[in-house]
Amino acid sequence: MIGTIAAAIGLFAATNIDDIVVLTVLFLASTRGSLPGWKVVAGQYLGFATLVAISVVAAAGLTIIPDEWVGLLGLIPLAIGLYGLIRTLRRRGDDDDDDESSISAVGLLGVAGITIANGADNISLYTPVFRTSPIADTVVTIIVFFLLVAVWCLVARVVGTNKTVTELLERVEHWLVPAVFIGLGLFILIESGVVPRLLELL
C-alpha cells in the first residue's frame, strides 16, 4: 500500500509539474474577478477526471483517440490564447475594460479543456500503469491522484493570488495569460509531432 501511494505521488508529480504554471496563471486571472476560483478548481478536476477515465478505458484495451493525433488537443489552449490576445489588442488603451481579464471567456469547460490538452501525454503513461496494476492498486492510485489535484490547486492559488506576485504581474497580465496558452498550444502541437502528419495529408 505504501509503495503504491509513493509510486502514485511520483507519477503525478512527474506528469503534472508543468500544470502548476498553467494553474497559477488561471488563479492570477481569478484575482481580477474575471474567472471565479471555484471554476478553476472544478475545471481542473473535470479535465483531470477525463484524462484518468480515458486512461482507464485505454488500459482495458479500447482506443478513444489514436496516439498519433492526441497532439491536436493543443489547439484548445492555442485557440483560447489567440482569443485572449485578440481581446487584449482590441481593448488596449481602453481604461473602462481594464478590470476585465483576457481570460474571462474561458469558464469551467475552458479550464477543463486546457487541463486535458496539457495532460494529453499523461494518458500514455497512466494507461500501462493501470493495465499492469491490480484493481485495488489502481483505485488507490486514482484516489492519490485526486487528492494531489487539490494540493496542486492550493499551491497554484497561493502563488497566483499572492499580493507581491499579482502586483508584479499586474501590468503584463493581459499579455502574459494569452502568451502562456499560445505557447502551451504550440508546444503540444510541435512536441507531439502532429504538425508533420497534418502536412503529409495536404
trRosetta pair geometry for C-beta under 8 A, 3 or more apart (Angstrom, degrees):
i j d omega theta_ij theta_ji phi_ij phi_ji
1 4 5.7 -54 -149 33 28 112
1 5 6.5 27 154 -17 63 105
1 140 6.8 -145 -144 -133 75 162
2 5 5.8 -55 -150 37 32 111
2 6 6.2 31 154 -19 66 108
3 6 5.8 -54 -145 38 30 111
3 7 6.2 30 155 -19 64 108
4 7 5.8 -56 -146 37 28 110
4 8 6.3 30 153 -21 64 107
4 133 7.8 105 -129 -151 110 130
4 137 4.8 -138 -123 -142 137 91
4 140 5.1 54 127 96 134 138
4 141 6.3 -101 174 -62 97 83
5 8 5.7 -55 -148 35 30 112
5 9 6.4 31 153 -20 64 104
5 140 6.6 -82 -71 159 73 116
5 144 5.6 165 -138 -89 69 142
6 9 5.8 -52 -150 33 31 112
6 10 6.4 29 153 -16 64 107
7 10 5.8 -56 -149 39 31 111
7 11 6.2 30 154 -19 66 109
7 141 7.4 -46 93 -106 96 106
8 11 5.8 -55 -144 38 29 110
8 12 6.2 29 158 -19 65 108
8 140 6.9 -138 -38 122 150 82
8 141 4.2 -170 -99 -133 119 70
8 144 3.8 88 120 78 142 147
8 145 6.4 -104 -178 -49 110 74
9 12 6.0 -57 -147 37 27 109
9 13 6.2 23 158 -16 64 110
9 144 6.3 -92 -59 171 68 130
9 148 6.8 159 -121 -79 67 140
10 13 6.0 -58 -144 38 27 109
10 14 6.1 24 160 -18 64 112
11 14 5.9 -59 -145 38 26 110
11 15 6.2 3 164 -1 63 115
11 125 6.9 175 -161 143 103 121
11 126 7.6 115 161 -92 130 71
11 129 6.7 44 -129 -87 160 165
11 141 7.5 3 53 -157 142 113
12 15 6.4 -75 -145 47 24 96
12 16 5.6 -20 173 16 66 124
12 144 7.0 -143 -24 124 141 96
12 145 5.4 178 -92 -115 125 70
12 148 4.8 79 141 88 158 161
13 16 6.7 -78 -126 52 18 87
13 17 6.2 45 172 -64 62 92
13 148 7.7 -105 -59 -168 70 145
14 17 6.8 -22 -142 -19 18 110
15 119 7.0 70 152 -141 103 91
15 121 7.6 -157 -150 97 99 87
15 122 4.6 96 173 -112 134 98
15 125 5.8 -157 -87 64 136 150
15 126 7.7 46 -108 -48 179 93
16 19 4.3 -33 -170 17 80 129
16 20 7.5 99 141 -32 78 77
16 119 6.9 0 -98 -102 84 112
16 122 7.4 28 -63 -90 80 136
16 148 7.7 132 59 128 151 119
16 152 6.4 -59 140 -100 131 150
17 20 6.3 -33 -176 3 43 112
18 21 5.9 -41 -172 24 56 112
18 22 7.1 51 139 -12 73 103
18 118 6.8 -149 104 -177 109 112
19 22 5.5 -55 -153 40 46 112
19 23 5.9 45 151 -20 75 107
19 115 7.3 47 -136 -130 119 77
19 118 6.0 126 -96 127 83 136
19 119 6.9 14 -77 -66 125 102
19 152 6.3 6 104 -173 117 142
20 23 5.8 -58 -145 41 28 110
20 24 6.1 33 155 -25 64 107
20 152 6.3 -122 -88 -156 75 91
20 155 6.4 -39 -133 103 109 121
20 156 5.6 -163 -154 -79 62 99
20 159 7.9 53 174 33 98 150
21 24 5.7 -54 -149 32 27 114
21 25 6.7 27 153 -18 62 104
21 180 7.0 -162 144 -151 103 125
22 25 5.9 -57 -155 34 31 110
22 26 6.5 29 150 -17 65 107
22 114 6.4 180 -178 150 135 122
22 115 7.8 164 115 -88 144 60
22 118 5.8 -70 -32 -91 165 167
22 180 6.9 160 -107 153 62 125
22 181 8.0 87 -130 -87 96 73
22 184 6.7 60 -90 -90 114 156
23 26 5.5 -55 -149 37 35 112
23 27 6.2 30 155 -15 68 105
23 40 6.9 108 -149 174 77 117
23 44 6.6 34 -105 -94 111 139
23 152 6.3 138 -6 149 169 95
23 153 6.3 -129 -164 -109 141 52
23 156 3.4 -42 116 -139 113 170
23 157 7.8 -60 152 -44 106 61
23 160 7.2 -119 129 -34 67 141
24 27 5.9 -56 -146 40 30 107
24 28 6.3 39 150 -27 63 104
24 156 4.6 -126 -67 -152 61 86
24 159 5.0 -36 -124 94 115 119
24 160 4.3 -178 -159 -67 57 101
25 28 5.4 -48 -150 29 32 118
25 29 6.8 35 150 -19 62 99
25 103 7.9 143 143 -60 94 162
25 160 7.1 -115 -31 -115 11 120
25 176 6.8 -152 -131 133 108 102
25 177 5.7 146 177 -114 111 70
25 180 5.0 -128 -93 59 167 169
25 181 7.9 -164 117 -44 152 85
26 29 5.7 -50 -156 32 35 112
26 30 6.7 39 144 -25 64 102
26 35 6.5 -95 -171 113 77 148
26 40 4.7 144 135 -125 123 119
26 103 7.1 -144 -120 150 61 155
26 106 7.7 -109 -127 92 100 161
26 111 6.3 81 -139 -117 149 109
26 114 7.9 166 -71 80 130 155
26 156 7.5 26 54 152 93 134
26 160 7.2 -28 69 -137 52 163
27 30 5.1 -45 -149 28 42 119
27 31 7.1 54 150 -30 63 90
27 37 6.5 41 -126 -118 81 92
27 40 6.0 126 -74 166 69 174
27 156 5.3 151 -5 136 137 90
27 157 4.8 -161 -132 -107 151 53
27 159 7.5 101 75 73 137 71
27 160 2.9 109 88 90 109 151
27 161 5.7 -82 156 -37 110 87
28 31 6.0 -43 -164 15 36 113
28 32 8.0 27 144 -11 57 98
28 160 4.4 -112 -50 -159 66 94
28 161 7.6 -159 -93 -67 43 48
28 165 7.4 -103 -103 130 106 110
28 166 6.5 173 -141 -104 82 81
28 169 6.2 -39 -154 97 139 145
28 173 6.3 -158 145 -128 118 113
28 176 7.7 -39 107 98 154 132
28 177 7.4 -155 85 -78 116 101
29 32 6.0 -59 -169 32 45 109
29 34 5.7 -75 171 69 91 107
29 35 4.6 33 117 27 112 125
29 101 4.5 147 -148 150 90 167
29 103 4.3 -54 -124 61 156 131
29 104 7.5 -158 179 -66 118 54
29 106 7.8 63 115 20 162 134
29 173 7.4 152 -88 -178 64 118
29 177 5.9 75 -71 -106 115 142
30 33 7.5 59 -178 -71 44 19
30 34 7.5 -123 -104 57 30 62
30 35 4.9 -81 -83 85 69 82
30 36 6.4 46 -137 -177 102 11
30 37 4.5 93 -178 -72 153 70
30 40 5.9 -72 -55 -24 137 135
30 160 7.2 62 39 131 102 127
30 161 7.2 -48 82 -78 103 105
31 160 7.0 -163 -27 144 114 83
31 161 5.3 161 -79 -118 112 75
31 166 5.3 -95 120 -118 168 140
32 35 7.9 45 61 20 88 76
32 99 6.2 175 -173 -176 98 63
32 100 7.3 137 144 -129 123 17
32 101 4.6 126 73 -44 145 110
32 173 7.3 150 -42 135 138 158
33 36 8.0 13 -157 -78 47 60
33 99 7.2 3 50 161 115 103
34 99 8.0 170 -55 141 102 64
34 100 5.5 111 -97 -156 123 57
34 101 3.7 -154 38 30 155 100
34 103 6.5 117 109 73 127 72
34 104 3.7 -86 -177 -94 113 93
35 39 6.0 -114 -179 71 78 126
35 40 6.5 82 140 -55 110 97
35 101 6.7 -65 -8 64 98 138
35 103 5.8 -35 -35 111 138 102
35 104 6.3 -147 -52 -116 82 44
35 106 6.1 6 -108 54 131 111
35 107 7.6 -137 -128 -75 91 28
35 111 7.9 129 -172 -60 128 119
36 39 4.7 93 70 -1 87 104
36 40 7.5 -152 101 -7 50 83
37 40 5.4 -50 -156 29 43 115
37 41 6.5 36 151 -13 72 103
37 157 6.6 60 -149 -121 124 120
38 41 5.7 -54 -148 41 38 109
38 42 5.8 34 155 -15 71 110
39 42 5.7 -52 -133 45 31 108
39 43 5.7 34 161 -21 65 111
39 107 6.2 -95 -173 -165 141 44
39 108 4.5 -111 -153 -76 92 77
39 111 6.2 147 143 -1 82 144
40 43 6.0 -57 -143 39 21 110
40 44 6.3 24 155 -22 59 109
40 111 5.6 -166 -125 -127 45 154
40 153 7.1 145 120 -141 99 106
40 157 7.9 145 94 -83 141 96
41 44 5.7 -56 -149 34 27 112
41 45 6.5 23 155 -15 63 106
41 150 8.0 38 -150 -116 110 63
41 153 5.0 67 -110 -153 87 153
42 45 5.8 -56 -149 38 31 109
42 46 6.2 31 153 -20 66 108
42 108 5.5 -28 95 -136 114 113
42 111 7.7 93 78 77 66 137
43 46 5.6 -53 -142 38 31 112
43 47 6.1 29 159 -16 65 108
43 107 7.7 145 -80 128 134 49
43 108 4.6 -165 -71 -160 97 54
43 109 7.0 -123 -120 -46 105 10
43 110 7.0 -24 -140 70 148 54
43 111 2.6 72 124 86 155 118
43 112 4.5 -120 -161 -43 76 69
43 114 7.7 40 148 41 125 98
43 115 6.6 163 141 -11 82 127
44 47 6.0 -57 -145 40 26 108
44 48 6.1 19 159 -13 64 111
44 111 6.2 -58 -47 152 61 115
44 112 7.6 -132 -56 -91 16 56
44 115 5.4 150 -129 -86 51 145
44 149 6.1 164 134 -175 110 110
44 152 7.5 -159 175 94 146 117
44 153 5.9 172 65 -81 160 112
45 48 5.9 -58 -140 42 27 106
45 49 5.9 32 158 -24 65 109
45 146 7.4 54 -135 -143 95 91
45 149 6.0 116 -94 137 71 148
46 49 5.8 -53 -144 34 25 112
46 50 6.6 30 153 -22 60 105
46 108 7.0 67 16 166 149 96
46 109 7.8 -68 105 -106 151 48
46 111 7.8 92 50 92 110 92
46 112 4.1 -44 94 -106 112 125
46 115 7.6 127 76 53 68 143
47 50 5.7 -55 -155 30 31 114
47 51 6.7 31 149 -18 64 102
47 111 6.8 -122 -24 126 130 67
47 112 3.9 179 -59 -154 88 56
47 113 6.9 -112 -102 -17 117 15
47 114 7.0 -54 -102 66 162 56
47 115 2.7 109 110 77 154 125
47 116 4.7 -126 -155 -40 94 74
47 119 7.1 125 145 29 105 126
48 51 5.5 -49 -152 33 38 114
48 52 6.4 37 151 -17 68 103
48 115 5.8 -74 -46 163 68 133
48 119 6.8 49 -107 32 67 170
48 145 7.2 -173 164 153 123 109
48 146 7.5 154 113 -102 129 66
48 149 5.4 -157 49 -103 169 138
49 52 5.7 -54 -148 38 33 111
49 53 6.1 36 152 -22 66 107
49 146 7.8 41 -83 -100 84 108
50 53 5.6 -53 -145 36 30 113
50 54 6.3 31 156 -18 64 105
50 112 6.9 86 -2 -179 135 105
50 115 7.9 118 43 98 111 107
50 116 5.5 -28 87 -95 132 115
51 54 5.9 -55 -149 36 28 110
51 55 6.4 28 153 -19 63 108
51 115 7.4 -110 -25 137 123 93
51 116 6.1 -175 -60 -121 92 66
51 119 4.9 -32 -97 112 156 126
51 120 7.6 -131 -114 -92 106 34
51 122 5.6 30 180 78 135 125
51 123 6.2 -128 -162 -68 82 86
51 126 7.3 108 149 16 93 157
52 55 5.6 -57 -149 37 31 113
52 56 6.3 33 153 -21 66 104
52 126 6.9 -116 -117 175 56 158
52 142 5.9 101 -164 -130 139 103
52 145 6.5 144 -89 107 132 155
53 56 5.8 -52 -148 34 31 111
53 57 6.4 29 154 -16 64 106
54 57 5.7 -56 -148 39 31 110
54 58 6.1 31 153 -19 66 109
54 64 5.5 -96 -139 35 97 144
54 65 7.4 -6 -158 15 135 104
54 123 5.5 -42 107 -116 115 126
55 58 5.6 -54 -144 39 30 112
55 59 6.2 35 153 -25 64 105
55 122 7.4 -64 -67 121 133 86
55 123 5.0 -154 -81 -136 86 68
55 126 3.7 -23 -147 104 154 121
55 127 4.9 -133 -153 -70 78 65
55 130 5.7 127 141 0 98 144
56 59 5.6 -52 -149 32 30 114
56 60 6.7 29 150 -19 61 103
56 130 5.7 -124 -103 -180 56 160
56 138 7.7 108 -113 174 97 131
57 60 5.7 -57 -157 33 34 112
57 62 5.1 -59 164 68 89 113
57 64 6.1 56 100 -37 137 116
58 61 7.8 126 179 -12 34 7
58 62 6.5 -102 -97 73 35 60
58 63 6.4 55 -120 -101 85 51
58 64 6.9 -85 -67 7 91 92
58 123 6.4 85 12 179 158 105
58 127 4.4 -52 103 -118 121 123
59 126 7.8 -86 -51 128 117 76
59 127 5.0 -170 -68 -157 77 64
59 128 7.6 -177 -109 -74 92 15
59 130 3.8 -88 -76 98 163 110
59 131 4.0 -154 -151 -65 88 76
60 131 8.0 -152 -50 -103 29 84
63 66 6.3 49 161 -85 129 53
65 69 6.2 -124 177 84 90 95
65 70 5.4 106 123 -89 124 75
66 69 4.9 59 72 20 94 104
66 70 7.5 -137 93 -37 46 75
67 70 5.8 -29 -153 -12 38 116
67 124 6.8 76 -129 -89 113 113
68 71 7.9 -44 167 11 38 104
68 193 7.7 -65 -150 91 75 104
68 194 7.2 136 162 -101 62 78
68 197 6.2 139 164 -97 109 163
69 72 5.3 -7 176 -5 78 118
69 194 6.4 90 -131 -123 42 117
69 197 7.5 -123 -87 106 69 153
70 73 6.1 -25 173 1 59 113
70 120 4.7 161 167 165 107 122
70 121 7.3 133 123 -76 137 53
70 123 7.0 -148 -132 47 148 133
70 124 8.0 -148 26 -41 170 107
70 192 6.3 -143 82 -146 81 138
70 194 7.8 -142 64 -66 48 128
71 74 5.6 -14 176 -5 66 116
71 120 7.2 167 -85 103 33 148
71 188 5.9 169 -152 152 72 79
71 189 5.7 110 163 -123 105 38
71 191 7.3 -174 -122 76 118 66
71 192 2.5 179 -89 94 125 154
71 193 6.7 -175 -33 50 161 49
71 194 3.3 -163 80 -21 128 127
71 195 7.9 -89 128 -23 141 64
72 75 5.8 -13 175 -5 64 114
72 189 7.7 54 -104 -109 31 83
72 194 5.7 -162 -55 -175 66 160
73 76 5.8 -20 179 2 63 115
73 116 6.2 -114 -165 122 136 91
73 117 4.0 -170 145 -115 98 74
73 120 4.6 153 51 -65 147 146
73 188 6.6 -82 83 156 78 144
74 77 6.7 -53 -162 42 51 96
74 78 6.0 52 145 -21 74 116
74 117 5.8 135 -89 -171 33 113
74 120 7.9 -95 -49 19 71 145
74 184 7.5 -160 -146 131 85 66
74 185 4.7 123 169 -161 80 58
74 186 7.2 155 167 -45 127 9
74 187 7.3 -159 -136 70 129 53
74 188 3.0 -178 -94 88 113 113
74 189 4.0 -146 88 -47 149 74
74 192 6.8 -158 -23 7 129 131
74 194 7.4 175 23 41 122 137
75 78 5.3 -64 -143 46 34 117
75 79 5.8 38 160 -26 71 106
75 117 7.8 -140 47 -121 46 136
75 185 6.5 76 -108 -157 15 115
75 189 7.2 82 -57 -77 64 116
76 79 6.2 -56 -148 32 22 106
76 80 6.6 16 156 -12 60 108
76 113 4.4 -148 -169 157 139 109
76 114 6.3 -157 125 -81 114 47
76 116 7.2 45 37 72 168 97
76 117 4.3 -154 52 -51 122 143
76 185 7.1 -164 65 -107 47 106
77 80 5.5 -56 -144 41 37 112
77 81 5.9 39 156 -23 70 107
77 113 7.8 178 -55 121 62 91
77 114 5.1 84 -84 -124 96 85
77 117 5.3 -160 -15 92 98 148
77 118 6.9 70 -41 -56 142 90
77 181 4.3 -143 180 -164 91 84
77 182 7.6 -149 135 -64 87 20
77 184 4.5 -43 124 91 156 114
77 185 4.2 -160 85 -62 86 91
77 188 7.3 107 39 9 120 136
78 81 5.8 -56 -147 37 27 111
78 82 6.3 25 156 -16 63 108
78 181 7.0 -174 -81 145 22 82
78 182 6.0 68 -134 -130 60 52
78 184 7.7 -144 -61 81 63 70
78 185 2.6 176 -56 153 81 158
78 186 6.4 111 -100 -45 113 61
78 189 7.1 20 -47 -27 145 129
79 82 5.9 -55 -145 38 29 109
79 83 6.2 32 155 -21 64 107
79 185 7.3 151 -2 -114 53 156
80 83 5.7 -55 -148 36 29 113
80 84 6.3 30 153 -18 63 107
80 103 7.5 42 167 -132 107 80
80 106 6.0 51 -151 -104 128 96
80 110 6.0 120 -108 -164 135 114
80 113 7.6 149 -42 91 133 123
80 114 6.7 -52 28 -75 159 108
80 181 5.1 -82 89 168 99 153
80 185 7.9 166 40 -54 82 131
81 84 5.7 -56 -149 37 30 111
81 85 6.3 32 152 -22 65 105
81 177 7.8 -167 -122 132 73 63
81 178 4.6 113 -166 -164 70 63
81 179 7.1 149 -159 -42 118 7
81 180 7.2 -155 -108 72 118 51
81 181 3.2 -171 -68 93 102 98
81 182 3.5 -162 133 -50 146 69
81 183 7.6 176 -131 10 164 54
81 184 7.4 160 -47 41 139 92
81 185 6.0 -141 17 1 130 127
82 85 5.5 -51 -146 34 33 114
82 86 6.4 35 154 -20 65 103
82 178 7.2 114 -69 -160 16 110
82 182 6.3 103 -56 -96 67 105
83 86 5.8 -53 -151 34 30 111
83 87 6.5 31 151 -18 63 105
83 105 6.7 -89 136 69 132 134
83 178 7.9 -158 67 -117 48 107
84 87 5.6 -54 -149 36 33 112
84 88 6.3 34 152 -21 66 105
84 102 3.7 92 -166 144 89 108
84 103 5.5 3 -108 -76 133 59
84 105 7.9 -161 -80 39 75 101
84 177 5.7 -106 167 109 154 104
84 178 3.8 -164 94 -83 110 96
84 181 6.8 91 24 44 137 136
85 88 5.6 -54 -149 35 31 113
85 89 6.4 30 154 -18 65 105
85 102 7.2 70 -58 179 26 147
85 175 7.9 53 -116 -132 79 57
85 178 3.9 143 -59 175 78 157
85 179 7.8 99 -84 -56 109 56
85 182 6.8 29 -37 -49 133 135
86 89 5.8 -54 -147 36 31 110
86 90 6.3 29 155 -18 64 108
87 90 5.8 -59 -148 38 29 110
87 91 6.2 6 161 -2 66 115
87 102 4.8 158 80 -136 117 84
87 105 7.6 171 -58 0 154 123
88 91 6.2 -71 -143 48 26 96
88 92 6.5 53 153 -59 63 87
88 102 4.6 -23 -56 -88 97 140
88 174 4.5 140 -127 166 118 103
88 175 6.5 144 172 -78 161 56
88 178 6.2 -113 -2 -11 136 141
89 92 5.7 -23 -151 -16 32 118
91 94 4.7 -91 -164 44 67 119
91 97 4.6 -94 -149 88 129 137
91 98 7.8 174 154 -76 118 47
91 100 7.7 -116 -145 70 169 105
91 102 8.0 -161 38 -86 130 89
91 174 7.8 -124 80 -151 114 141
94 97 4.8 25 109 27 114 105
94 98 7.2 -168 100 -49 61 74
95 98 5.1 -21 -155 -23 46 124
97 100 5.1 -54 -174 34 77 114
100 104 5.5 -29 -177 -40 90 152
101 104 5.2 141 69 -48 76 85
101 173 6.7 -69 -125 139 99 120
101 174 7.2 -155 -144 -96 58 68
101 177 6.6 76 179 -10 108 167
102 174 5.2 105 -21 -149 119 69
102 177 5.5 166 67 75 104 128
102 178 5.7 -46 119 -43 144 104
103 106 5.0 -9 175 -16 81 124
103 177 4.8 -106 -42 172 118 145
103 178 7.9 -160 -67 -59 84 63
105 110 7.3 110 118 -51 60 160
106 110 3.3 -148 -174 99 69 148
106 111 6.0 83 145 -49 117 71
106 114 7.5 -8 -159 -23 125 129
107 110 4.9 100 55 8 68 106
107 111 7.2 -126 105 -5 37 89
108 111 5.9 -57 -153 34 30 109
108 112 6.5 29 151 -17 64 106
109 112 5.4 -51 -147 37 36 115
109 113 6.2 41 152 -23 66 103
110 113 5.6 -52 -148 34 32 113
110 114 6.4 33 153 -19 64 103
111 114 5.7 -52 -149 35 32 112
111 115 6.4 34 151 -21 64 106
112 115 5.6 -55 -150 36 31 114
112 116 6.4 31 153 -19 65 105
113 116 5.7 -53 -147 36 31 110
113 117 6.2 28 156 -16 66 108
114 117 5.8 -57 -146 40 29 109
114 118 6.0 23 158 -15 66 112
114 181 7.0 -69 -121 -123 122 108
114 184 7.7 45 -157 110 95 151
115 118 6.0 -59 -141 42 25 107
115 119 6.0 -4 165 6 63 117
116 119 6.3 -76 -140 52 22 92
116 120 6.5 53 156 -68 63 81
117 120 5.9 -17 -152 -28 30 113
117 184 7.6 97 114 138 116 111
117 185 7.3 -11 156 -104 145 71
117 188 6.0 -33 167 -103 93 176
118 184 6.2 -32 -95 -176 99 129
118 188 7.2 -110 -101 -73 43 131
119 122 4.3 -18 -179 5 86 128
119 123 7.7 105 137 -30 78 76
120 123 6.2 -33 -177 4 46 112
120 188 6.9 81 36 -154 126 124
120 192 7.7 -9 97 -89 130 136
121 124 5.9 -41 -170 24 57 112
121 125 7.4 44 140 -8 71 103
121 191 8.0 -44 -63 117 143 123
121 192 7.5 -144 -74 -91 103 95
122 125 5.7 -67 -160 43 45 106
122 126 5.6 35 150 -18 82 112
123 126 5.9 -57 -133 42 29 105
123 127 5.8 39 166 -33 66 108
124 127 6.3 -39 -135 22 22 116
124 128 7.9 14 167 -6 50 99
125 128 7.2 -63 -163 35 29 96
125 129 6.8 23 150 -14 63 115
126 129 5.6 -67 -154 41 37 114
126 130 6.0 30 156 -17 75 110
127 130 6.0 -60 -146 39 26 106
127 131 6.1 25 157 -22 64 112
128 131 5.3 -55 -139 38 34 114
128 132 6.0 13 167 -5 69 112
129 132 6.6 -70 -144 45 22 94
129 133 5.9 14 163 -20 63 121
129 138 7.9 142 128 -109 81 82
129 141 7.0 -174 141 -173 123 167
130 133 6.1 -61 -132 36 25 108
130 138 5.1 74 -136 -127 75 120
130 141 7.6 -146 -87 76 75 144
133 137 4.2 -118 178 91 113 120
133 138 4.8 144 95 -60 119 82
133 141 6.8 43 120 -12 171 142
134 137 4.8 89 58 9 81 104
134 138 7.0 -146 94 -8 40 88
135 138 5.5 -56 -149 35 32 114
135 139 6.4 35 154 -21 66 103
136 139 5.8 -53 -152 33 31 112
136 140 6.5 29 151 -16 64 106
137 140 5.6 -53 -148 38 34 112
137 141 6.2 39 152 -23 66 106
138 141 5.6 -52 -147 35 31 115
138 142 6.4 30 155 -18 64 105
139 142 5.9 -55 -149 36 30 109
139 143 6.4 31 152 -20 64 106
140 143 5.7 -54 -149 35 32 113
140 144 6.4 32 153 -19 65 105
141 144 5.8 -55 -151 36 30 111
141 145 6.4 37 149 -25 64 105
142 145 5.4 -48 -150 31 34 119
142 146 6.6 29 155 -15 65 104
143 146 6.0 -58 -152 37 30 106
143 147 6.5 30 151 -18 65 106
144 147 5.7 -56 -149 37 32 112
144 148 6.2 29 154 -18 66 109
145 148 5.9 -64 -152 38 27 108
145 149 6.7 37 149 -30 64 98
146 149 5.5 -36 -150 18 38 117
146 150 7.4 42 151 -17 58 95
147 150 5.9 -52 -167 29 39 112
147 151 6.9 37 140 -17 67 104
148 151 5.0 -46 -149 35 47 116
148 152 6.2 54 150 -24 70 99
149 152 5.6 -50 -149 34 33 115
149 153 6.4 34 151 -19 64 105
150 153 5.7 -53 -148 36 31 111
150 154 6.3 34 152 -22 64 106
151 154 5.6 -55 -149 35 31 113
151 155 6.4 29 155 -17 65 105
152 155 6.0 -56 -148 36 28 108
152 156 6.2 23 156 -14 64 111
153 156 5.9 -59 -144 42 28 109
153 157 6.0 30 156 -23 65 109
154 157 5.8 -55 -145 35 27 111
154 158 6.4 29 156 -21 63 105
155 158 5.9 -54 -151 32 29 111
155 159 6.5 19 155 -9 64 108
156 159 5.9 -60 -148 43 31 105
156 160 5.5 21 160 -13 69 119
157 160 5.8 -58 -128 47 26 105
157 161 5.7 -1 176 4 66 116
158 161 6.9 -66 -131 48 14 90
158 162 6.4 39 156 -55 55 99
159 162 5.7 -37 -153 -5 28 120
159 165 6.0 91 175 -52 62 171
160 165 6.9 -110 -127 108 18 142
160 166 7.7 66 165 -71 46 92
161 165 7.9 60 69 64 12 118
161 166 6.7 6 -153 -48 32 127
162 165 4.1 71 73 13 102 111
162 166 6.5 175 81 -11 49 86
163 166 5.9 -58 -140 40 28 107
163 167 6.1 26 161 -18 65 109
164 167 6.0 -58 -147 37 26 108
164 168 6.3 26 154 -21 62 111
165 168 5.7 -59 -150 36 29 112
165 169 6.2 1 162 2 66 114
166 169 6.2 -68 -138 51 27 94
166 170 6.0 56 156 -62 64 91
167 170 5.7 -23 -143 -13 28 121
169 172 5.8 -81 -160 59 61 90
169 173 5.4 87 141 -69 91 84
169 176 6.1 -33 -166 -1 110 165
170 173 5.9 -26 -144 -16 26 116
172 175 5.2 -62 -170 52 73 104
172 176 4.9 81 128 -37 91 106
173 176 5.3 -55 -129 37 30 113
173 177 6.1 31 174 -22 67 104
174 177 7.0 -43 -141 27 18 106
174 178 7.7 7 160 1 49 106
175 178 6.6 -66 -158 45 34 101
175 179 5.8 33 153 -24 70 118
176 179 5.6 -65 -146 39 26 113
176 180 6.3 29 160 -25 66 105
177 180 6.1 -52 -149 28 27 110
177 181 6.8 11 159 -5 61 108
178 181 6.1 -68 -151 44 33 103
178 182 5.9 31 157 -19 72 111
179 182 5.9 -55 -139 39 28 109
179 183 6.0 28 159 -18 64 110
180 183 5.9 -61 -150 39 24 110
180 184 6.2 25 153 -21 63 109
181 184 5.4 -48 -140 36 34 114
181 185 6.2 36 158 -20 65 104
182 185 5.8 -54 -148 36 29 111
182 186 6.3 25 155 -14 64 108
183 186 5.9 -58 -146 40 29 108
183 187 6.1 32 155 -23 65 109
184 187 5.7 -55 -147 34 28 114
184 188 6.4 27 156 -18 64 105
185 188 6.0 -56 -150 35 29 108
185 189 6.4 25 155 -15 64 109
186 189 5.8 -58 -146 39 31 111
186 190 6.0 21 160 -12 68 112
187 190 6.1 -63 -143 43 25 103
187 191 5.6 17 165 -14 66 118
188 191 6.1 -56 -129 43 22 105
188 192 5.9 18 169 -18 60 116
189 192 6.4 -64 -146 36 18 106
189 194 5.8 -89 -154 59 62 108
189 195 5.6 74 156 -51 96 101
190 193 7.8 33 170 -67 33 34
190 195 6.2 -3 -100 -4 53 134
193 196 5.9 -36 -175 32 74 109
193 197 6.7 76 133 -20 77 104
194 197 5.4 -59 -155 39 44 116
194 198 6.2 47 149 -25 74 103
195 198 5.7 -54 -150 33 32 111
195 199 6.5 32 153 -19 65 105
196 199 5.5 -54 -147 37 35 113
196 200 6.4 42 152 -27 66 101
197 200 5.6 -49 -152 28 33 115
197 201 7.0 32 150 -20 61 103
198 201 5.8 -57 -159 30 35 112
198 202 7.0 38 146 -26 65 102
199 202 5.6 -51 -155 24 39 115
